[in-house]
Amino acid sequence: MTAIIEFKHVDKYYGKLHALKDINLKIDEGQVVSIIGPSGSGKSTLIRTMNGLEPINSGQLIVTGHDLADKKTDINKIRKNVGMVFQHFNLYNNHTVLENVMLAPKIVLKRPDDENRKIAMQYLERVGMADKINSYPRQLSGGQQQRVAIARSLAMDPKVILFDEPTSALDPEMIEDVLEVMRYVAEQGITMVVVTHEMGFARKVSNRLIFFDQGHILEDRDPGEFFDHPNTERARQFLSKIISKD
Amino acid sequence: MWQIITNNWGAFLTGFWNTILCSTIALVFSLILGVFFALLEVAPPKFGRVIAKIYIAIFRNIPLLVIVMIFYLIVPRYIVKLSGFQAGTIGLTLYTSAFIAETVRAGINSIGEGQMEGARSNGMTYVQAMRYIILPQAMKIVIPPLGNQFVNLVKNSSVLAFVAGFDLMYQAQLIAFSTFQTIDTYIIVGLFYLILTLPLSYYMRHLEKKLAK
């Protein structure tokens, strides 16, 4: 297996706040990695460094073979291969659903129109949004927007998709639709990194689990084993709070 | 009052034409310059931001008349000869562009950070994201305040009267001076300005509604 994302001694500061502390992490192609942890632990920061939305302060971060810390690296080239799905969807408000999915492949990949439309429609059908292609984002529910956002990422034919709390802003009844689409993405063999509070997804769909707290990776294990026998006291506390909620 | 119009028809018309010409030129170029400096002010390079801030600070905070006088009196002496009309139109363009820059910048800033992050994560360059995602949304928001700037611009073109720019206001001064019918003359000139500003306001409102759909 080759690593598609590799952190080597990565540090990240926000002013005086040490958000990522000496991160060492290797993610292999095809892995589905869930990152869980308390809010404010830095897990969103961690995932946002992976496509350069957050710059790192020191160390090396190699994504699809390019070092993000190197000033000569063309970040746009990396982002062609690394999609991202956001908590608040971030669909283009001035474009229809179909345009949202077709725009980047058209202007970034220069994909011909016929082919572009065919691919866009294929993914929109897969996420169950083919009947809304002429709607604008504001006319859609959160769950629908998120499914379009995933189709938009898929249309770029990426090697990796980063999910930053993709279901956290959704009504409960919408969450399952989005998770279903994410399971489909996992089946395609696309590398996934998912910051999530969905313990069901983390346990059943992902094949690796990272427990993150205060800028550190505290546990990095098989999800089933983690949930049954957390190694650290911090993880035990975290899980007990979540499970008592159910 | 009617007699003032018929007796001075040629002068009014010349003034009207020059006001239209000055306003049109200033509108087009102040919009181009304004958008340019707004983009410079929000772009990542620090150098560009500083340049834009200085430009905007200068032209927004000096009275229009002073800017025009600089182009009428100082620039011709040292750099290039300018007529009153040219000096006035350039001054008006720069003055208005500073306000348009601030308006457009506010519009761009009102578009949430998520739109840019979505576009950049999708592989677009900064310029592509601006062009296809941010600016189209910002311009829509900016139409109403921009309409205000345009109406102000037409009225401010009366500054040409101070530098012999042969605009409406300049003609009005001449006519008022020669006929002693000061009140009537300025009422007529006010009506001429309305002929320009009312359709402009109406058009901007129309544009606003059209884009809101």
Chai-1 contact restraints between the chains, C-beta under 6 A:
chainA,res_idxA,chainB,res_idxB,connection_type,confidence,min_distance_angstrom,max_distance_angstrom,comment,restraint_id
A,N51,B,S121,contact,1.0,0.0,6.0,A-B,restraint_1
A,L53,B,E117,contact,1.0,0.0,6.0,A-B,restraint_2
A,N76,B,T125,contact,1.0,0.0,6.0,A-B,restraint_3
A,R79,B,G123,contact,1.0,0.0,6.0,A-B,restraint_4
A,K80,B,G123,contact,1.0,0.0,6.0,A-B,restraint_5
A,M84,B,S121,contact,1.0,0.0,6.0,A-B,restraint_6
A,H88,B,G114,contact,1.0,0.0,6.0,A-B,restraint_7
A,N90,B,G114,contact,1.0,0.0,6.0,A-B,restraint_8
A,N90,B,G118,contact,1.0,0.0,6.0,A-B,restraint_9
A,Y92,B,I133,contact,1.0,0.0,6.0,A-B,restraint_10
A,N94,B,P136,contact,1.0,0.0,6.0,A-B,restraint_11
A,N94,B,Q137,contact,1.0,0.0,6.0,A-B,restraint_12
A,A104,B,N122,contact,1.0,0.0,6.0,A-B,restraint_13
A,A104,B,G123,contact,1.0,0.0,6.0,A-B,restraint_14
A,I107,B,Q128,contact,1.0,0.0,6.0,A-B,restraint_15
A,V108,B,G123,contact,1.0,0.0,6.0,A-B,restraint_16
A,V108,B,M124,contact,1.0,0.0,6.0,A-B,restraint_17
